Amino acid sequence: MTDKIIENNQVSIMGKIISDFSFSHEVFGEGFYMVDISVQRLSDSTDIIPVMVSERLIDVRKNYHGSIIQVFGQFRSYNRHEEKKNRLVLSVFARELNFTEDDTDKVKSNQIFLDGYICKTPVYRRTPLGREIADMLLAVNRPYGKSDYIPCICWGRNARFASGFEVGGHVQVWGRIQSREYVKKLDEESAERRIAYEVSVSKLEYLD
């Protein structure tokens, strides 16, 4: 049962470590740490993807800046309470790490598969240049009754297809994790720059 649930959320990314390891939390004496990975896109821009790593997988005290690493795991979410409301925080939970010398295969450097359920009505829109976009929020089950809530963005023909999905619908998606900077207005006088993470969908299927 657990293996089947793990199969419904599969991530593989490869990129360069660009931060130190920072402590996140501890579970039953096992420490978990965050590290940022810079992953190349085909367009030569980059995505900065946060990865959560157990201290049992890697020596978190070492400096790995500039090292190229391949991470296999799951895209996970949790709600962090701030500013009197909850904020969805996303990261890749590492199950396996491999150091490598080669990150030239950009096609395979960022891949994700999700099997989940629509938990909000998809939002379909057009950009000022006429590009079609649909935003979806997918609930992906974890073992022990938990779920991850993963924002997904569809384009063109996929956006039109997704716009007809209903809440509760069973969907499979293939794509890549992308990061996007935005400015969050805190009050009338202040704002801060933040990074949002989502799955850019290249293929999707609606399951009856």
C-alpha positions in Angstrom: 0.0 0.0 0.0 2.7 2.4 1.0 4.7 1.7 -2.2 1.6 2.4 -4.3 1.1 5.8 -2.7 4.8 6.7 -3.2 4.4 5.9 -6.9 1.7 8.6 -7.2 4.2 11.4 -6.5 7.6 11.0 -8.3 10.2 13.7 -8.8 13.7 13.6 -10.4 15.7 16.7 -10.5 19.4 17.4 -11.3 21.2 20.6 -10.6 23.8 22.6 -8.7 23.8 23.1 -5.0 23.7 26.9 -4.3 23.1 27.1 -0.5 24.2 25.7 2.8 22.0 23.2 4.6 19.6 24.9 7.1 17.8 23.0 9.8 14.1 22.5 9.2 12.8 20.1 11.9 13.3 16.8 13.7 11.2 13.6 13.7 12.0 10.8 16.2 15.6 12.1 16.5 16.1 12.3 12.8 17.0 15.9 11.6 15.8 17.3 8.3 17.5 20.1 6.5 16.7 22.4 3.5 19.1 23.1 0.6 18.5 25.0 -2.7 19.2 23.4 -6.0 19.6 25.5 -9.2 18.1 23.5 -12.1 18.7 24.5 -15.8 15.7 25.0 -18.1 15.8 24.3 -21.8 15.6 28.1 -22.3 18.9 28.5 -20.4 17.1 30.2 -17.5 17.0 28.4 -14.1 14.6 27.2 -11.5 15.7 27.4 -7.8 14.1 24.4 -6.1 14.2 23.8 -2.3 15.0 20.2 -1.3 14.4 18.7 2.1 17.1 16.1 3.1 17.5 13.8 6.0 20.8 14.0 7.9 21.0 10.2 7.3 21.3 10.7 3.6 24.2 13.2 3.6 26.7 14.9 5.9 24.8 18.3 6.2 27.9 19.9 8.0 29.9 19.9 4.8 30.1 22.6 2.1 28.7 21.3 -1.2 28.4 24.7 -3.0 28.7 24.1 -6.7 28.4 20.3 -6.6 26.0 18.7 -9.1 23.5 16.4 -7.5 20.6 14.2 -8.7 17.6 14.0 -6.3 14.8 11.4 -6.4 11.8 11.9 -4.2 8.4 13.5 -3.9 7.0 17.1 -4.2 5.4 17.8 -0.8 3.5 20.7 0.8 2.7 21.9 4.3 0.8 24.9 5.7 2.9 27.4 7.6 1.0 29.8 9.7 2.1 33.5 9.2 0.4 36.9 9.0 -2.8 35.5 10.6 -3.3 32.9 7.9 -1.8 29.7 6.5 0.7 29.8 3.6 1.3 26.7 1.4 5.0 25.8 1.4 6.4 23.4 -1.2 9.7 21.5 -1.4 11.1 18.3 -2.9 11.4 15.6 -0.2 14.6 13.6 -1.0 14.5 9.8 -0.9 17.7 9.2 -2.8 20.7 11.5 -3.6 23.5 10.9 -6.1 26.5 13.3 -6.9 27.4 13.5 -10.6 29.8 15.4 -12.8 27.3 15.9 -15.7 24.2 18.1 -15.8 24.1 18.7 -19.6 20.9 16.7 -20.3 18.4 19.5 -19.5 15.5 17.4 -20.9 15.9 14.9 -18.0 17.1 17.4 -15.3 13.6 18.2 -14.0 10.7 15.6 -14.2 7.6 15.0 -12.1 4.7 12.7 -12.2 1.6 13.2 -10.0 -1.6 11.1 -9.6 -4.2 13.0 -7.6 -7.6 14.7 -7.4 -8.8 18.1 -8.3 -9.6 20.0 -5.0 -10.5 23.5 -6.4 -12.3 24.4 -9.6 -9.6 25.1 -12.2 -9.2 28.7 -13.2 -8.9 29.3 -17.0 -7.7 32.6 -18.4 -5.9 34.2 -21.3 -2.8 36.4 -21.1 -2.7 39.8 -22.8 -0.9 38.1 -25.7 -3.7 35.6 -26.0 -1.9 32.6 -24.5 -4.3 30.1 -22.7 -3.6 29.2 -19.1 -5.4 27.1 -16.5 -4.4 26.8 -12.9 -5.2 23.6 -11.0 -4.7 22.5 -7.4 -4.1 18.8 -7.1 -4.5 16.8 -3.9 -2.0 13.9 -3.9 -2.4 11.3 -1.2 0.4 10.3 1.1 0.6 7.3 3.5 -1.2 7.5 6.8 -4.1 9.7 5.6 -2.1 12.8 4.7 -2.2 14.7 1.4 0.0 17.1 -0.5 -1.6 20.1 -2.3 0.3 20.8 -5.5 -0.4 23.9 -7.7 -0.2 23.0 -11.4 -0.3 25.3 -14.4 -1.5 24.1 -17.9 -1.0 25.8 -21.2 -2.8 25.9 -24.6 -4.7 22.7 -25.5 -4.0 21.3 -22.0 -5.5 24.5 -20.4 -8.7 24.1 -22.4 -8.9 20.5 -21.4 -8.3 21.2 -17.7 -10.8 24.0 -17.6 -13.6 21.4 -17.8 -12.3 19.3 -14.8 -14.6 19.1 -11.8 -13.7 19.1 -8.1 -13.0 15.5 -7.1 -11.9 14.4 -10.6 -9.0 11.9 -10.8 -6.1 13.3 -12.8 -2.6 12.3 -13.7 0.0 14.9 -14.8 3.5 14.9 -16.2 5.7 17.9 -16.2 8.5 19.9 -14.5 8.8 21.9 -11.3 9.2 25.6 -11.8 9.9 28.6 -9.6 8.5 32.0 -10.1 9.3 35.3 -8.4 6.4 37.6 -7.3 6.0 40.6 -5.1 3.7 40.2 -2.0 2.1 43.4 -0.7 2.2 43.3 3.1 0.5 46.6 3.8 0.1 50.1 2.2 3.8 50.9 2.6 5.7 47.6 2.3 6.0 44.6 0.1 8.4 41.7 -0.2 9.8 39.5 -3.0 8.8 35.8 -2.7 9.2 32.7 -4.8 6.2 30.5 -5.7 6.6 26.9 -6.9 4.3 25.0 -9.2 4.2 22.1 -11.7 4.3 23.2 -15.4 2.2 20.5 -17.0 3.4 19.0 -20.3 0.8 16.1 -20.4 -2.3 15.2 -18.4 -4.9 12.5 -18.3 -8.4 12.6 -16.8 -9.3 9.2 -15.3 -12.9 8.1 -14.9 
